[in-house]
Amino acid sequence: APPCPTMQKPPPWAGSSDAAARTLELLAGMAVAQGALHAGVVAKRSDWVHTWNERLAILSTESLTWQRVLAGEPSDERAVILHSGMSLSVREQSHLVVQPAGRAPIWFRAGSGPELQE
């Protein structure tokens, strides 16, 4: 398969300011301290326009949540409840595709393949 054109671009957070990056790292660390299995910054593909947008993602034993972070504060939280009726797959080494039963797939992209496998 030909490479995904989005992988030829730098991740959307590559141009983020140092302060914004530190805020995201702190929020991810707080989520893990509160019991999350994993937390960090990913790109999420929008449902309609299919553009990639920076999101803070938090994985727990029950759900995968993602949210925008505006002015250092999380907002617009969305989630999928993890259950046996859904599938998760890795594509092109750095894309995670969450397929809830009966719904459209939800695409996430890590900055690199190794980040997705951490």
LUMDREN-115763 format. One line per 4 residues: number of its first residue (from 1); for each residue x negated, y negated, z negated of N, C-alpha, C, O. Coordinates in steps of 0.001 Angstrom, whole numbers. Layout:
BEGIN
NUM	X Y Z X Y Z X Y Z X Y Z; ...
This chain:
BEGIN
1	-846 1189 0 0 0 0 -883 -1241 0 -1931 -1254 -646; -471 -2287 719 -1266 -3510 723 -1227 -4159 -655 -262 -3975 -1398; -2278 -4927 -1010 -2287 -5563 -2326 -1148 -6565 -2459 -736 -7198 -1486; -662 -6691 -3654 404 -7637 -3949 -135 -9051 -3756 -1196 -9366 -4295
5	560 -9926 -3001 31 -11268 -2779 -121 -12057 -4066 -975 -12941 -4138; 677 -11769 -5083 556 -12526 -6331 -735 -12202 -7051 -1203 -13008 -7855; -1330 -11044 -6788 -2574 -10681 -7463 -3764 -11444 -6906 -4833 -11440 -7517; -3607 -12097 -5764 -4701 -12855 -5194 -4784 -14252 -5804 -5740 -14983 -5547
9	-3802 -14624 -6600 -3785 -15916 -7262 -4242 -15739 -8698 -4098 -14652 -9257; -4791 -16787 -9313 -5133 -16662 -10733 -3860 -16539 -11552 -2807 -17006 -11118; -3929 -15922 -12727 -2746 -15833 -13566 -2218 -17222 -13873 -2995 -18176 -13927; -893 -17360 -14078 -327 -18690 -14281 -869 -19399 -15509 -806 -20626 -15584
13	-1399 -18659 -16473 -1903 -19320 -17679 -3380 -19685 -17566 -3959 -20216 -18514; -3996 -19407 -16413 -5420 -19701 -16266 -5704 -21196 -16409 -6787 -21573 -16858; -4757 -22049 -16036 -4962 -23488 -16142 -4417 -24074 -17425 -4416 -25295 -17582; -3950 -23241 -18356 -3393 -23745 -19606 -4454 -24462 -20418 -5639 -24136 -20350
17	-4003 -25447 -21189 -4948 -26163 -22043 -5414 -25253 -23177 -4753 -24267 -23503; -6544 -25588 -23769 -7059 -24798 -24885 -6087 -24781 -26051 -5904 -23741 -26685; -5459 -25914 -26344 -4512 -25984 -27466 -3311 -25083 -27214 -2854 -24392 -28125; -2797 -25082 -25996 -1653 -24232 -25675 -2040 -22761 -25767 -1269 -21946 -26274
21	-3219 -22420 -25283 -3681 -21031 -25353 -3843 -20589 -26802 -3475 -19468 -27151; -4387 -21455 -27646 -4532 -21126 -29075 -3176 -20935 -29736 -3009 -20042 -30567; -2203 -21772 -29372 -855 -21640 -29930 -261 -20288 -29571 326 -19622 -30424; -407 -19878 -28321 115 -18583 -27896 -581 -17441 -28621 67 -16474 -29020
25	-1899 -17545 -28795 -2636 -16510 -29523 -2173 -16427 -30977 -2035 -15330 -31519; -1932 -17573 -31610 -1448 -17589 -32993 -60 -16957 -33101 197 -16168 -34010; 831 -17303 -32172 2177 -16721 -32191 2122 -15207 -31992 2857 -14465 -32644; 1256 -14753 -31094 1105 -13313 -30868 561 -12640 -32120 1035 -11572 -32507
29	-425 -13255 -32751 -993 -12703 -33982 32 -12635 -35103 56 -11667 -35863; 877 -13652 -35214 1927 -13653 -36236 2926 -12526 -35987 3390 -11885 -36929; 3255 -12284 -34716 4195 -11213 -34386 3630 -9857 -34780 4348 -9019 -35326; 2351 -9635 -34506 1713 -8367 -34867 1647 -8238 -36390 1871 -7155 -36931
33	1342 -9333 -37077 1292 -9308 -38542 2655 -8964 -39142 2731 -8420 -40244; 3729 -9282 -38418 5081 -8999 -38891 5584 -7626 -38430 6750 -7294 -38642; 4714 -6829 -37803 5083 -5466 -37464 5196 -5124 -35993 5496 -3977 -35661; 4966 -6078 -35095 5019 -5776 -33662 3885 -4812 -33306 2807 -4861 -33899
37	4139 -3944 -32340 3109 -3024 -31868 2056 -3761 -31054 864 -3469 -31147; 2514 -4722 -30251 1618 -5486 -29387 2302 -6797 -29043 3527 -6847 -28925; 1533 -7842 -28883 2074 -9149 -28492 1009 -9909 -27730 -180 -9784 -28021; 1433 -10696 -26755 494 -11496 -25991 1166 -12194 -24834 2374 -12072 -24631
41	382 -12916 -24088 887 -13688 -22958 895 -12826 -21708 -87 -12153 -21399; 2004 -12854 -20998 2140 -12167 -19719 2839 -13113 -18748 3371 -14149 -19148; 2833 -12752 -17496 3654 -13453 -16514 4895 -12594 -16300 4798 -11370 -16202; 6054 -13229 -16228 7298 -12517 -15954 7870 -13060 -14655 7924 -14271 -14446
45	8293 -12157 -13791 8862 -12576 -12516 10310 -12994 -12713 11101 -12245 -13286; 10659 -14176 -12245 12035 -14646 -12378 12966 -13781 -11536 12574 -13238 -10503; 14202 -13666 -12001 15162 -12790 -11336 15557 -13281 -9954 15685 -12478 -9030; 15752 -14575 -9797 16301 -15093 -8539 15234 -15538 -7546 15268 -15141 -6382
49	14299 -16348 -7989 13319 -16927 -7070 12072 -16060 -6935 11303 -16221 -5987; 11867 -15139 -7880 10712 -14242 -7913 9398 -14983 -8064 8379 -14562 -7515; 9410 -16082 -8803 8165 -16767 -9159 7690 -16214 -10494 8483 -15703 -11286; 6390 -16320 -10734 5803 -15805 -11968 5706 -16928 -12985 5182 -18001 -12685
53	6213 -16681 -14194 6237 -17681 -15259 5607 -17112 -16523 5832 -15955 -16877; 4813 -17943 -17201 4145 -17528 -18429 5170 -17295 -19539 6066 -18110 -19756; 5020 -16168 -20237 5905 -15832 -21351 5093 -15176 -22462 4075 -14531 -22208; 5553 -15350 -23685 5020 -14612 -24812 5846 -13337 -24908 7065 -13405 -25068
57	5210 -12186 -24813 5917 -10896 -24879 5560 -10200 -26188 4414 -10224 -26635; 6577 -9578 -26792 6384 -8874 -28062 7016 -7493 -27939 8206 -7362 -27651; 6202 -6468 -28162 6667 -5087 -28102 6787 -4544 -29519 5825 -4579 -30287; 7968 -4043 -29865 8169 -3369 -31152 8622 -1942 -30862 8728 -1543 -29702
61	8884 -1193 -31893 9354 181 -31682 10778 204 -31140 11208 1218 -30591; 11516 -892 -31284 12908 -934 -30832 13147 -1728 -29554 14096 -1447 -28822; 12291 -2725 -29272 12593 -3610 -28150 11341 -4235 -27544 10254 -4209 -28122; 11541 -4793 -26365 10557 -5640 -25717 11222 -6999 -25576 12232 -7126 -24884
65	10665 -8020 -26227 11218 -9371 -26129 10231 -10255 -25396 9028 -9994 -25401; 10741 -11301 -24767 9888 -12286 -24127 10560 -13640 -24279 11783 -13748 -24368; 9726 -14661 -24306 10245 -16000 -24504 9292 -17046 -23984 8081 -16837 -23928; 9857 -18178 -23604 9047 -19330 -23248 8506 -19934 -24526 9098 -19772 -25593
69	7393 -20626 -24425 6855 -21376 -25562 6700 -22812 -25079 5862 -23112 -24229; 7520 -23684 -25635 7506 -25098 -25261 7060 -25922 -26457 7592 -25758 -27555; 6099 -26795 -26260 5581 -27666 -27320 5217 -26862 -28566 5451 -27310 -29688; 4647 -25681 -28367 4210 -24858 -29486 5306 -24088 -30187 5031 -23383 -31158
73	6544 -24201 -29726 7672 -23521 -30361 8303 -22521 -29388 8593 -22873 -28244; 8516 -21284 -29830 9190 -20305 -28973 10630 -20729 -28691 11287 -21306 -29557; 11115 -20449 -27498 12500 -20752 -27145 12983 -19763 -26087 12188 -19036 -25492; 14263 -19747 -25867 14866 -18958 -24780 14460 -17485 -24842 13998 -16920 -23851
77	14638 -16859 -26026 14234 -15459 -26193 15189 -14515 -25471 16408 -14680 -25522; 14619 -13540 -24808 15384 -12480 -24146 14783 -11152 -24577 13629 -11097 -25002; 15557 -10088 -24469 15065 -8785 -24926 15762 -7652 -24204 16875 -7801 -23700; 15084 -6516 -24165 15701 -5252 -23774 15461 -4287 -24925 14367 -4220 -25485
81	16490 -3553 -25259 16396 -2531 -26290 15809 -1284 -25636 16295 -846 -24594; 14786 -718 -26230 14136 470 -25668 14950 1712 -26020 15305 1922 -27180; 15242 2527 -25018 15993 3762 -25230 15668 4756 -24126 14987 4424 -23156; 16156 5961 -24282 15800 7036 -23346 16425 6871 -21964 16012 7561 -21031
85	17405 5981 -21798 18053 5795 -20503 17351 4798 -19607 17895 4430 -18566; 16168 4351 -19971 15439 3389 -19146 14085 3964 -18757 13617 4948 -19329; 13476 3331 -17783 12141 3777 -17388 11173 2600 -17426 11554 1448 -17222; 9921 2922 -17691 8827 1954 -17674 7774 2510 -16728 7446 3695 -16796
89	7247 1680 -15857 6198 2151 -14959 5169 1050 -14748 5479 -137 -14843; 3948 1461 -14463 2868 535 -14141 2636 627 -12644 2482 1717 -12094; 2612 -522 -11991 2375 -567 -10549 1219 -1493 -10264 1023 -2499 -10947; 464 -1148 -9260 -676 -1948 -8804 -1612 -2299 -9956 -2238 -3359 -9938
93	-1716 -1444 -10937 -2646 -1492 -12061 -2395 -2607 -13069 -2932 -2538 -14174; -1608 -3631 -12746 -1399 -4699 -13729 51 -5169 -13822 343 -6142 -14517; 956 -4487 -13131 2374 -4839 -13188 3119 -3801 -14020 2977 -2600 -13790; 3908 -4260 -14984 4776 -3390 -15759 6192 -3628 -15272 6662 -4766 -15248
97	6873 -2559 -14886 8250 -2661 -14421 9139 -1935 -15419 9005 -731 -15638; 10047 -2692 -16018 11015 -2149 -16970 12319 -1987 -16217 12838 -2951 -15655; 12854 -770 -16200 14083 -495 -15455 15180 -26 -16420 15313 1173 -16668; 15975 -975 -16972 17097 -554 -17807 18145 158 -16950 18324 -178 -15779
101	18827 1128 -17524 19850 1878 -16784 20929 926 -16288 21499 158 -17064; 21206 983 -14984 22282 193 -14394 21990 -1287 -14234 22902 -2056 -13932; 20745 -1712 -14427 20392 -3126 -14282 19217 -3278 -13328 18526 -2314 -13000; 19012 -4506 -12896 17875 -4795 -12018 16566 -4631 -12798 16541 -4841 -14010
105	15489 -4260 -12119 14203 -4118 -12814 13692 -5467 -13314 13987 -6513 -12736; 12929 -5420 -14388 12310 -6599 -14965 10805 -6431 -14786 10225 -5454 -15261; 10175 -7380 -14104 8753 -7288 -13774 7923 -8180 -14683 8265 -9337 -14925; 6817 -7618 -15187 5838 -8362 -15963 4479 -8131 -15330 4253 -7109 -14683
109	3573 -9086 -15518 2222 -8935 -14987 1232 -9372 -16047 1345 -10462 -16606; 270 -8521 -16316 -823 -8872 -17207 -1894 -9588 -16397 -1888 -9537 -15167; -2803 -10247 -17083 -3890 -10941 -16389 -4793 -9983 -15645 -5418 -10351 -14651; -4865 -8710 -16142 -5684 -7694 -15502 -5141 -6312 -15894 -4349 -6188 -16828
113	-5573 -5293 -15177 -5168 -3929 -15492 -5516 -3509 -16911 -4657 -2964 -17604; -6759 -3745 -17378 -7105 -3359 -18746 -6240 -4030 -19810 -5965 -3423 -20846; -5804 -5270 -19578 -4934 -5939 -20545 -3611 -5209 -20684 -3061 -5130 -21782; -3099 -4682 -19602 -1824 -3969 -19627 -1945 -2665 -20399 -970 -2198 -20987
117	-3139 -2071 -20402 -3314 -773 -21039 -3753 -880 -22497 -3923 150 -23149; -3942 -2073 -23026 -4356 -2222 -24427 -3255 -1784 -25357 -3419 -1837 -26576
